[in-house]
Amino acid sequence: MASPPLAHDPNRIPAPLQRAREHSRAPSVRSVGSTVDRDGRVIEEVGSPGESVPLELLQSIYLSPNSPSPDTGSFPSSSGMTWTGTAHQRTESFSSDRYSPHNVPDWPSAVSFTSRTTFPPVKKLPKAQKRRVLVTGGAGFVGSHLVDRLMFLGHDVVVLDNFFSGSKSTLSHWVGHPNFELVRGDVVEPLLIEVDQIYHLACPASPKAYQINAVKTLKTSFMGTLNMLGLAKRTKARFLLSSTSEVYGSPTVHPQPESYWGNVNPNGPRSCYDEGKRVAEALTYGYARQDGVDVRVARIFNCFGPRMSADDGRLVSNFVVAALKGEPLQVYGDGEATRSLMFVHDLISGLIALMESDYSEGPVNIGSPDEGSVLSWASTILALVKDLRASGSIPPLPAGQKESEIEFVPAVVDDPPRRKPDITLAKEVLAWEPRWTVMAGLEETIRYFAGQLAEGE
Ligand SMILES: NC(=O)c1ccc[n+]([C@@H]2O[C@H](COP(=O)([O-])OP(=O)(O)OC[C@H]3O[C@@H](n4cnc5c(N)ncnc54)[C@H](O)[C@@H]3O)[C@@H](O)[C@H]2O)c1
């Protein structure tokens, strides 16, 4: 896409910016009170019936990273479910006072960590229902939410991650739990374990991260998927690949159904990811046809939420962090490219629904049809951050700091101009569709990043 024409008259405001300013002066855009879904019902639990988890439990982890509260040592109880009382206890073998910063006066910026003594409560499943689940890439943004959900549901979870774009801190609340294992390793190497299900997510997902080492991204996509499919074949595990809307490239069909074969540049700077995922899909169906491996493929469209990396250049985290810091929100090109945004809890519900479903015929789009221009998302996020500040839900801007403005920067190569999933198939075969409004998801994400910034992250 071509760069926007530069305004030579310094007093002339480009039309998109003018629209953005009008949009950000709009009255309150914030939802009031509890989190409500698209039908106006309060969201108390996420996930399909029988696989649902109280929202309060999930929030207790990502909205307050250092929970449980030091006063009570316990997690908030949930809405009458059988979660409390199943928490596993762990005892300390040393006094954390020994490591307090006040014992090292010449080290003023030191941080002392105290080990957790209580884990978040998980469901107690009968042995026959408890699955051994491998999540590759489980320390990343999506993977860590999937791990939380599977852990709360009572399964045994093994995470394999090389921490290239993920972080141990996203899972630290489970380390030491008897149902959880964290393995530092690379999917390009074979792994020999016994499992019932494999969610194969390992692959950097942001253009900034996957272009750092294009060859490694391709190796991860091909060899990583080959190894995990080999493991699925040996163990007879069900295998789910997290594919992407990027397999549609710059689409000539809108919205994009699964039957569309795509329009991908096979050798551009993004091809390591786009073609990597296309070959991963081809491998997956090769193993299904040739070796009878039980496979599922989710084509994920733009997803956002807490635990996105603050600096990996993805749309929502970029805009939210800039707005919170009072820095310019950088919009690529003229801002008219569209993106459809899905909140992470909806994605996790979709992935679990797909894994548990009988549908194995082909890929399923998991995404939100809420399409908006990049510029309109920037304006919405700006307005929402201002609103949350005004209501005291997040800290005010430091004194003297000005509110952010929108800044146009040159478009990036092969950035798709339009993205919107056709989710008819997911509705039919999974009875799944997004439940969260973008506004409710954005509010949750802003509160998360405000907390991170307050902690100096
Ligand atoms: N987030 C989205 O909007 C989105 C959209 C489409 C597809 N997806 C897919 O979902 C999956 C997860 O995406 P995400 O947003 O959580 O990305 P992420 O970068 O936050 O997470 C990827 C994880 O995989 C790990 N990883 C990368 N290469 C690895 C390797 N060789 N061996 C082991 N671990 C490795 C990373 O360290 C990280 O923890 C990816 O496969 C991505 O392609 C995500």
The ligand as a Gaussian input file, in Angstrom:
#p B3LYP/6-31G(d) Opt

LIG

0 1
 N       -2.342000     -13.472000      18.356000
 C       -2.942000     -13.452000      17.199000
 O       -3.672000     -12.508000      16.865000
 C       -2.758000     -14.609000      16.246000
 C       -3.348000     -14.518000      14.978000
 C       -3.170000     -15.574000      14.099000
 C       -2.464000     -16.697000      14.480000
 N       -1.901000     -16.757000      15.708000
 C       -1.108000     -17.958000      16.034000
 O       -1.288000     -18.326000      17.390000
 C       -0.048000     -18.799000      17.936000
 C        0.295000     -18.018000      19.186000
 O        0.383000     -16.646000      18.861000
 P        0.728000     -15.556000      19.970000
 O        0.031000     -14.321000      19.593000
 O        0.530000     -16.124000      21.316000
 O        2.277000     -15.368000      19.703000
 P        3.486000     -15.248000      20.733000
 O        4.667000     -14.829000      19.952000
 O        3.065000     -14.417000      21.901000
 O        3.648000     -16.740000      21.232000
 C        4.357000     -17.718000      20.514000
 C        5.078000     -18.595000      21.515000
 O        5.807000     -19.602000      20.799000
 C        7.128000     -19.674000      21.341000
 N        8.017000     -20.156000      20.276000
 C        8.361000     -19.513000      19.123000
 N        9.186000     -20.282000      18.392000
 C        9.363000     -21.441000      19.098000
 C       10.112000     -22.612000      18.876000
 N       10.863000     -22.764000      17.776000
 N       10.079000     -23.594000      19.829000
 C        9.341000     -23.439000      20.954000
 N        8.626000     -22.337000      21.222000
 C        8.624000     -21.352000      20.293000
 C        7.423000     -18.252000      21.768000
 O        8.494000     -18.154000      22.695000
 C        6.092000     -17.828000      22.355000
 O        5.988000     -18.199000      23.705000
 C        0.994000     -18.675000      16.832000
 O        1.134000     -19.925000      16.202000
 C        0.373000     -17.686000      15.874000
 O        0.807000     -17.900000      14.559000
 C       -2.029000     -15.736000      16.594000

